Amino acid sequence: MMGRSSIKTKIRNGLKEASKSLLFPLLFRVYCLRYPKVDSKKIVFADAHHESLPEEMKPLYKMLKQRGYPVITLIHDFKTISFFESLREISRFMRHYATAETVILCDYYLPAISVKKRKATRVVQLWHACGAFKKFGYDAEDDLGWMKNQNMFKNFDLVAVSSKACEKIYAEAFHIPRERVKALGVARTDRYFQEDFIETCKTQFYEQYPEAKGKKILLWAPTFRKSATEAGVIGLSEILWLKEQLSKEWIVLIKLHPHSEKQKKISNCEIKTEQLYPVIDLLVTDYSSVIFDFALTGKPMLFYLPDLSQYQNERGFYLSLDELPGKQIQKKEELLRCIKAQDYQIGEQRYQAFVRKYLEQCDGHATERILQEIL
């Protein structure tokens, strides 16, 4: 017998399919007829997963504003507003989509891929992750859900990635020509090279968590399991056990993936993950792309992988596990031992090889390169 949640999911997917196939193209066509030409000065930032401008977009948005470009932001978390509110916002997007020369995204965005865009309009995908660790897009069985059989990324004209090593991977995962994927860097990583950002993060953290002074700080930041809708978490009970064992010397922070956090509400730190990197001493994660951002700090990390075989079979990886810039651990007791003994170094050469291969264009100047490419 079909459960209530399954029925709701089917209804929601049915409404999405109807909107994508009928309503969105109709709206877009109406606006194209109403506005025969695009506005060469119009730049639109659009996102359906945040309530405010995502971190991936902020540097480029700020630079465009500083240079006097009129910028339009259409940012809404569609999961927090009603169906009719989302239709109203999508109608606004379609009006701007039909008239803008540049549309900038940083994640999947259904309205942008539901129509055949104008040739004069360029869609730029900043994406929300550095590097390429776990498989995604068309390379992953459980990533695209009900849209798996459709060309979701056909409208992408430019995808900015963190290194040359990622170009082929993203082109195949998105089913787009390789020349549309360019190693320009990831704009949000520019801040990791800015001393004022680092000092501000430290000041704000210790003001909010004064009890952390004099202790070492560990961050556990796992990715989610299954689909984004299910967003399961593996290893939580072991990390809570670890937190108790280390309580005298360490502060253990927990930051779940946003998909998981919306369902579980388990994270014990309100500060954004990327603002924690300057203060933490050790990152413990699994298959999360946070390893790429964090690798720019040069600090140690451990990989707690209790479900390695299952995850590798179900999802798979792009990189070899031998490339990872940290030890791989599958037992909580071994994880505790490594932390207490500070036995988490894997060699400077291997660490730097990882950074060079996957982050070569994350050098503090990514935003400038992306802006130059767009304009």
Secondary structure as GFF3:
##gff-version 3
##sequence-region A 1 375
A	DSSP	alpha_helix	4	18	.	.	.	ID=ss1
A	DSSP	pi_helix	19	23	.	.	.	ID=ss2
A	DSSP	alpha_helix	24	34	.	.	.	ID=ss3
A	DSSP	beta_strand	39	47	.	.	.	ID=ss4
A	DSSP	alpha_helix	58	66	.	.	.	ID=ss5
A	DSSP	beta_strand	71	75	.	.	.	ID=ss6
A	DSSP	three_ten_helix	78	80	.	.	.	ID=ss7
A	DSSP	alpha_helix	83	97	.	.	.	ID=ss8
A	DSSP	beta_strand	100	105	.	.	.	ID=ss9
A	DSSP	alpha_helix	110	113	.	.	.	ID=ss10
A	DSSP	beta_strand	122	125	.	.	.	ID=ss11
A	DSSP	three_ten_helix	137	139	.	.	.	ID=ss12
A	DSSP	three_ten_helix	145	147	.	.	.	ID=ss13
A	DSSP	beta_strand	156	161	.	.	.	ID=ss14
A	DSSP	three_ten_helix	164	166	.	.	.	ID=ss15
A	DSSP	alpha_helix	167	174	.	.	.	ID=ss16
A	DSSP	three_ten_helix	178	180	.	.	.	ID=ss17
A	DSSP	beta_strand	181	183	.	.	.	ID=ss18
A	DSSP	three_ten_helix	187	193	.	.	.	ID=ss19
A	DSSP	alpha_helix	195	208	.	.	.	ID=ss20
A	DSSP	three_ten_helix	210	212	.	.	.	ID=ss21
A	DSSP	beta_strand	216	220	.	.	.	ID=ss22
A	DSSP	alpha_helix	236	245	.	.	.	ID=ss23
A	DSSP	beta_strand	250	254	.	.	.	ID=ss24
A	DSSP	alpha_helix	258	264	.	.	.	ID=ss25
A	DSSP	three_ten_helix	273	275	.	.	.	ID=ss26
A	DSSP	beta_strand	282	285	.	.	.	ID=ss27
A	DSSP	alpha_helix	290	295	.	.	.	ID=ss28
A	DSSP	beta_strand	301	304	.	.	.	ID=ss29
A	DSSP	alpha_helix	308	314	.	.	.	ID=ss30
A	DSSP	three_ten_helix	321	323	.	.	.	ID=ss31
A	DSSP	beta_strand	327	329	.	.	.	ID=ss32
A	DSSP	alpha_helix	332	340	.	.	.	ID=ss33
A	DSSP	alpha_helix	348	358	.	.	.	ID=ss34
A	DSSP	alpha_helix	366	374	.	.	.	ID=ss35
###
